[in-house]
Amino acid sequence: MDRRKFLTASAATAGVAMFGGPFAGVAAAGARGARTHGADYGPLGPVADLRDGVVRLQLPAGFRYRSFNPVGEAFTEGGLTPGRHDGMAAFRGPKGSTILVRNHEVNGPVGAFGNVADAYDSAAGGGTATLRVTRYGEVIKSAASLNGTQMNCSGGPMPWGAWVTCEETVNGPDVGNDFTGADNTLLKQKHGYIFEVPIDRAASRRPIRSAGRFAHESAAFDPRTGAIYLTEDNFGFASGFYRYLPPKNPLKAGRILDGGKLQMLAVKHQPGKDLSVGLPAGASFQATWVTIDDPDPTFTVKPTNDQAIQYVGNQGRAKGAAIFSRLEGAVYDSGTVYFVSTQGGATAAGDTAPSGFGKGRGQIFAYDTWSDRLRLVYESPGSLVLDLPDNVTTSKRGTLVLCEDGGGDNYLRGLTRRGEIFDFSRLMPVTGDSGAEFAGSTFGPDGHTLYVNVQSSQGLSYAIWGPWHKGGF
């Protein structure tokens, strides 16, 4: 069945809300989910990679791409590129170039990449790479910029010229082994933090401990208040939506200072509200915030990993914080933070519930930082339309770019201001890695190029360009 035709047939259950004011952009989506002329770029077809001629993506007519910096390739500044390319942001570079800061979601005590002497934890294999590239995906310069961290999943760009990278774990020598069974006693440091990575130099490798030790996923910065909004992807358990309030606005401090306050979103007058389930179209809630008293635990009696990964969130839920399912991508746009609940919503007819916490195929929420109002923007009506959205970014038109994390075909999809969802790219199967997925989509500073990663044991990055004006991006 054609997914775009299926969308029209299922529009009544699509869960798209209509509202105005500060919820401009995708949050003004039409309640009918009707097709918008020109939003869809047309049918997808196989396109050869300009790097080597291999067909790795399907794209609409007129679009081209080049892959770059695959796992194992030497950085120009020394060392080898690790695998599992994940969250990423693009910044303006010199002479028309783009600076990319990219996560590597490597787990386990496998040893640090890059210069081990610089690593936060010499036993941990995750971190970030910083690359300077052309708008056509040609690498000018590449280097490790943070090493010795773990499970660097997503994060967020900061307007003073930095990337915040997030560890999606609470591993450490004080915590029992995680789902992989790898020996946590081999680790040298506690994990589960956010780190700041400047675009023009290596990171300090100092975690922002007051921003919490939990399964961090993404970060979105509000320049008006200085708050950093944080999502939690706690796969098997309830997740929360947080904000970190630094002691000084980072725009004035020039960086994120430790020593601030961590808070968790709750629904006013509805303590413990479960927002992970299927919700009415346009559901709206007045938000309030509860403070986490112990955001950075060190466990003296070693808990299981399942106990440790719930510790910070349970403090908030004990005070009435809202319950979400697997909060992943987040992006700030004109006073609104859009964030993705990967498995939120109801199980649609014909679908089976995914494993883990949450039984739906995805929700997108919008939090208005001015009014403290939370709204449901979109709830997937089924896996054929949207299947487990993960990383998210916005285009210049306000369309959301959604990276899927489903078990079958994985797509890049667009969700327009008018509520139309459309396919933009399909990832061709990766030999030997059925779990390969899109991640880290980000437009270059001039809008010419969409950079995106494939998270895989054979990970690599892509630069995609073409007639953006012909469709919804």
C-alpha positions in Angstrom: 0.0 0.0 0.0 1.2 3.5 -0.9 1.9 5.2 2.5 0.9 8.6 1.2 -2.5 7.3 0.1 -2.9 5.4 3.4 -2.3 8.7 5.2 -5.4 10.2 3.7 -7.5 7.2 4.5 -6.4 7.2 8.2 -6.4 11.0 8.7 -9.2 10.9 11.1 -7.1 9.0 13.6 -3.8 10.8 12.9 -4.0 12.9 16.0 -2.9 16.2 14.5 -3.7 19.4 16.4 -4.5 22.9 15.3 -3.5 25.9 17.3 -1.8 29.3 16.7 0.1 31.9 18.7 3.5 30.7 19.7 2.9 27.2 18.3 3.8 28.3 14.8 5.4 25.8 12.4 4.4 22.2 12.6 2.4 22.8 15.7 -0.2 24.5 13.5 -0.9 21.2 11.7 -4.4 20.8 10.3 -6.7 18.5 12.2 -7.7 16.6 9.1 -4.2 15.7 8.0 -5.1 16.5 4.4 -2.6 16.3 1.6 -0.9 19.6 0.8 0.0 20.2 -2.8 3.8 20.3 -3.2 4.7 18.9 0.2 5.6 15.5 -1.1 8.6 15.4 -3.4 7.3 12.5 -5.4 8.1 8.8 -5.6 11.3 7.4 -4.3 13.8 5.6 -6.5 17.3 4.2 -6.1 20.1 6.7 -6.4 23.8 5.9 -6.6 26.2 7.3 -4.0 28.6 9.8 -5.7 31.4 8.5 -3.5 31.6 5.0 -5.0 28.5 4.3 -7.1 26.8 2.0 -4.6 23.1 2.5 -4.1 22.5 3.2 -0.4 19.5 5.5 -0.5 16.2 5.9 -2.3 15.3 9.6 -3.0 12.9 11.6 -5.0 13.9 12.7 -8.6 16.5 15.4 -8.7 18.2 14.7 -5.4 21.8 13.5 -5.1 24.0 12.5 -2.2 27.6 11.5 -1.2 28.5 9.4 1.8 31.5 10.2 3.8 33.6 9.4 6.9 32.6 5.7 7.3 33.6 3.6 10.3 37.3 2.8 10.3 38.4 5.7 8.1 41.3 7.6 9.4 40.6 11.1 10.8 42.8 13.7 9.1 44.0 14.7 12.6 44.9 11.1 13.6 43.0 8.1 14.9 40.2 6.1 13.3 36.5 6.8 13.0 34.4 4.8 15.5 31.1 3.2 14.5 27.5 3.8 15.4 27.2 7.4 14.0 24.2 9.0 15.8 23.1 12.6 16.7 24.7 15.5 14.9 24.5 19.3 14.4 25.8 21.6 11.6 27.5 25.0 12.2 28.8 27.6 9.8 32.4 27.0 8.9 35.0 29.1 7.1 34.9 29.7 3.3 31.5 28.3 2.8 32.2 25.0 4.6 30.1 23.3 7.3 31.3 22.1 10.7 29.6 19.0 11.9 29.8 17.6 15.4 28.7 14.0 15.5 28.0 11.5 18.2 29.1 7.8 18.3 26.8 5.6 20.4 29.3 3.0 21.4 28.6 1.0 24.5 30.7 -1.2 26.8 34.2 -1.1 28.2 35.8 -1.4 24.8 38.5 1.2 25.2 38.6 4.8 24.1 39.1 5.9 20.5 41.5 8.8 19.7 44.2 9.8 22.2 43.5 7.6 25.2 45.4 10.0 27.5 42.8 12.7 26.8 39.8 10.4 27.5 37.2 11.1 30.2 37.2 7.3 30.8 40.0 5.3 29.1 37.7 2.2 29.1 34.7 3.7 27.3 34.4 3.7 23.5 31.9 6.5 22.7 32.2 10.2 22.1 32.1 12.8 19.3 33.9 13.6 16.1 34.2 17.1 14.6 34.4 17.4 10.8 34.7 20.3 8.4 33.0 19.4 5.1 31.8 21.0 1.9 28.1 21.3 1.1 28.7 18.2 -1.2 30.0 15.9 1.6 33.7 16.2 0.8 35.8 16.0 4.1 38.3 18.9 4.6 39.2 18.1 8.1 38.2 15.5 10.8 39.2 14.7 14.3 38.0 13.2 17.6 36.6 16.0 19.8 35.4 14.0 22.9 36.4 10.5 23.8 35.9 8.1 26.7 32.2 8.5 27.1 29.5 5.9 26.5 26.3 5.6 24.4 26.4 9.1 23.0 23.0 9.1 21.5 21.8 12.6 20.5 22.1 16.1 22.0 21.6 19.6 20.6 23.3 22.6 19.1 24.0 25.6 21.2 24.0 29.1 19.7 27.3 30.2 21.2 29.0 27.5 19.0 28.9 24.2 20.8 27.2 20.8 20.7 25.8 19.2 23.8 26.2 15.4 23.6 24.2 13.1 25.8 25.1 9.7 27.3 22.1 7.3 27.1 23.2 5.1 30.0 24.0 5.1 33.7 26.9 2.7 33.5 29.8 3.0 35.9 31.8 0.9 38.4 29.1 1.7 41.0 26.3 0.1 39.0 25.5 -3.4 37.9 26.0 -4.5 34.3 23.6 -3.3 31.7 21.6 -5.3 29.1 24.7 -6.3 27.2 26.3 -8.1 30.3 29.6 -6.2 29.7 31.6 -5.8 32.9 31.0 -2.4 34.4 33.8 -2.8 36.9 36.2 -2.2 34.0 34.9 1.4 33.7 36.9 4.2 35.4 34.2 6.8 35.7 30.4 7.2 36.3 28.4 7.7 33.1 25.0 9.1 32.3 25.8 12.8 31.8 25.8 15.6 29.2 29.0 17.1 27.9 29.6 20.3 26.0 31.7 20.1 22.9 32.9 23.5 21.4 33.0 23.5 17.6 36.5 25.1 17.5 38.4 22.9 19.9 38.3 19.7 21.8 35.9 19.3 24.7 37.0 19.8 28.3 35.7 16.3 29.0 34.0 17.6 32.2 30.4 16.4 32.6 27.6 18.8 33.7 26.8 16.7 36.7 23.9 18.8 38.0 22.1 18.2 34.7 21.5 14.7 36.0 22.7 11.1 35.7 20.1 9.3 33.7 19.6 7.9 30.2 20.0 11.2 28.4 18.9 11.5 24.8 18.6 15.1 23.4 19.1 18.7 24.5 17.3 21.8 23.3 18.3 25.3 24.5 16.0 28.2 25.2 17.9 31.5 24.7 15.4 33.6 26.5 15.6 31.8 29.9 18.9 29.9 29.5 17.1 26.6 30.2 18.3 23.4 28.6 15.5 21.0 27.9 16.5 17.3 28.1 14.8 14.1 27.0 15.2 10.7 28.5 15.1 7.4 26.6 14.6 4.8 29.3 13.8 1.8 27.0 12.2 -0.6 29.5 10.7 1.9 31.9 8.9 5.3 32.1 10.8 8.3 30.8 10.6 12.0 31.7 11.0 15.4 30.2 13.5 17.6 32.1 15.0 21.0 32.1 18.3 22.1 33.5 18.5 25.6 34.9 22.2 26.6 34.9 23.3 29.2 37.6 23.9 31.7 34.8 22.4 31.9 31.3 25.0 30.2 29.0 24.7 33.0 26.5 26.2 35.3 29.0 28.6 32.7 30.5 29.8 31.5 27.1 29.3 27.9 28.2 27.1 25.7 30.4 28.0 26.0 34.1 27.5 23.2 36.5 25.8 23.7 39.9 22.3 24.5 38.6 18.9 22.9 39.2 17.4 19.9 37.5 13.6 19.7 37.1 11.0 17.4 35.6 7.8 18.2 33.9 4.5 17.5 35.6 0.9 18.2 34.5 -0.7 20.8 36.7 -3.5 19.3 38.9 -2.9 15.8 37.4 0.0 14.3 39.3 1.6 11.3 37.7 -0.3 11.9 34.4 0.4 9.1 31.9 1.2 10.7 28.5 2.6 7.6 27.0 -0.8 6.2 26.0 -3.1 7.1 23.1 -4.3 10.7 23.5 -7.1 12.8 21.9 -6.1 14.8 18.9 -4.8 18.2 20.0 -4.6 17.2 23.7 -3.3 20.1 25.7 -1.9 20.3 29.3 -0.8 23.1 31.6 2.8 22.1 32.7 4.5 22.7 36.0 7.9 21.5 37.2 9.2 19.5 40.1 12.8 19.6 41.4 15.1 16.6 41.5 16.8 16.6 44.9 19.6 14.1 44.0 20.4 14.5 40.3 23.9 12.9 40.4 23.9 9.8 42.5 26.9 7.8 43.5 25.7 4.4 44.6 27.5 3.0 47.7 25.5 -0.2 47.6 25.7 -1.4 44.0 22.2 -1.5 42.5 21.1 -3.4 39.4 21.3 -1.4 36.2 17.5 -1.4 36.0 17.3 0.1 39.5 20.0 2.7 38.8 18.5 3.9 35.5 15.2 4.7 37.2 16.7 6.5 40.2 16.6 10.1 39.0 13.2 9.7 37.3 11.6 8.0 40.2 12.4 11.1 42.3 10.4 13.3 39.9 7.6 10.8 39.7 7.3 10.6 43.5 6.5 14.4 43.2 4.0 13.9 40.5 6.0 14.2 37.3 4.4 13.1 34.0 5.0 9.7 32.4 6.3 9.4 28.9 7.5 6.6 26.6 11.0 6.8 25.3 11.6 10.4 24.7 14.3 10.8 22.0 14.8 13.7 19.6 14.2 17.3 20.6 14.6 20.7 18.8 14.0 24.3 19.8 12.2 26.6 17.3 11.0 30.1 18.0 10.0 29.6 21.6 8.7 26.0 21.2 10.5 22.8 22.1 9.4 19.9 19.9 10.2 16.5 21.2 9.5 12.9 20.1 8.1 10.0 22.1 9.3 7.1 20.1 6.8 4.4 21.3 4.1 6.7 22.6 0.5 6.4 21.6 -2.0 3.5 21.2 -1.4 0.3 19.4 -3.1 0.7 16.0 -5.2 -2.0 14.4 -3.0 -4.3 12.4 0.1 -3.4 14.4 1.8 -5.3 17.2 3.0 -3.4 20.2 6.8 -2.8 20.2 8.9 -4.2 23.0 9.9 -1.9 25.8 7.9 0.8 27.6 5.1 2.2 25.4 2.8 0.5 23.0 2.4 3.0 20.1 4.3 4.0 17.0 5.2 7.5 18.1 4.1 10.9 19.3 5.4 14.4 18.7 4.8 17.0 21.5 5.3 20.7 21.5 6.2 22.6 24.7 5.6 26.3 24.7 8.3 27.9 26.8 6.4 31.2 27.2 3.1 29.7 28.5 4.3 26.4 30.0 1.7 24.7 27.8 2.3 21.2 26.5 0.4 20.0 23.4 0.2 16.8 21.4 1.2 17.7 17.8 1.0 14.3 16.1 0.3 10.7 17.1 1.2 8.0 14.6 -2.0 6.2 13.3 0.1 3.2 12.5 3.5 1.9 11.4 2.8 2.4 7.7 2.6 6.1 8.2 5.2 6.7 10.9 7.2 4.0 12.6 9.0 4.8 15.8 10.4 8.4 15.2 13.7 9.2 16.8 16.0 12.1 16.0 14.3 15.3 14.8 15.2 18.6 13.2 13.4 21.5 11.5 13.7 22.9 8.0 13.6 26.6 7.2 9.9 26.2 6.4 9.2 24.8 9.9 8.7 21.2 8.6 10.0 18.6 11.0 12.4 16.1 9.7 11.9 12.7 11.4 14.4 9.9 11.5 12.7 6.5 11.9 13.8 3.7 14.2 11.4 1.0 13.1 12.1 -2.7 12.7 11.3 -2.8 9.0 12.1 -0.2 6.3 13.5 3.0 7.8 12.6 6.3 6.3 13.4 10.0 6.6 9.9 11.6 6.8 8.6 15.2 6.8 5.8 16.5 8.9 4.6 19.9 7.5 3.0 22.9 9.1 -0.3 21.7 7.6 -0.1 18.2 9.1 1.0 16.2 6.0 3.5 13.5 6.6 5.5 12.3 3.6 8.4 10.0 2.8 11.7 11.7 1.7 14.3 8.9 1.8 14.4 5.2 2.3 17.5 3.5 3.7 18.5 0.5 1.6 19.2 -2.6 3.8 22.6 -2.7 5.3 24.2 -6.1 4.8 24.8 -7.8 8.1 23.0 -5.1 10.2 19.2 -5.3 10.0 19.0 -2.7 12.8 20.6 0.1 10.8 18.7 3.3 11.0 18.7 7.0 10.1 20.0 9.4 12.8 21.3 12.9 13.3 19.6 14.8 10.5 20.6 18.4 10.3 20.5 21.1 7.6 23.6 23.0 6.8 23.7 26.7 7.7 22.7 27.8 4.2 20.0 25.2 3.7 21.6 23.7 0.7 22.4 20.3 2.2 20.8 17.9 4.6 23.4 16.0 6.5 22.3 12.7 8.1 23.9 9.6 9.5 23.2 5.9 9.4 23.7 4.4 12.9 25.1 1.0 12.2 28.1 -1.2 12.9 29.0 0.0 9.3 28.0 3.6 10.1 28.7 6.6 7.9 27.4 10.1 7.1 25.6 11.5 4.1 25.2 14.9 2.4 22.0 15.2 0.4 21.1 18.1 -1.9 18.6 18.8 -4.6 15.4 20.8 -5.4 14.2 21.5 -1.8 11.8 24.2 -3.1 9.6 21.6 -4.8 8.4 20.1 -1.6 7.7 20.5 2.1 11.3 21.0 3.4 
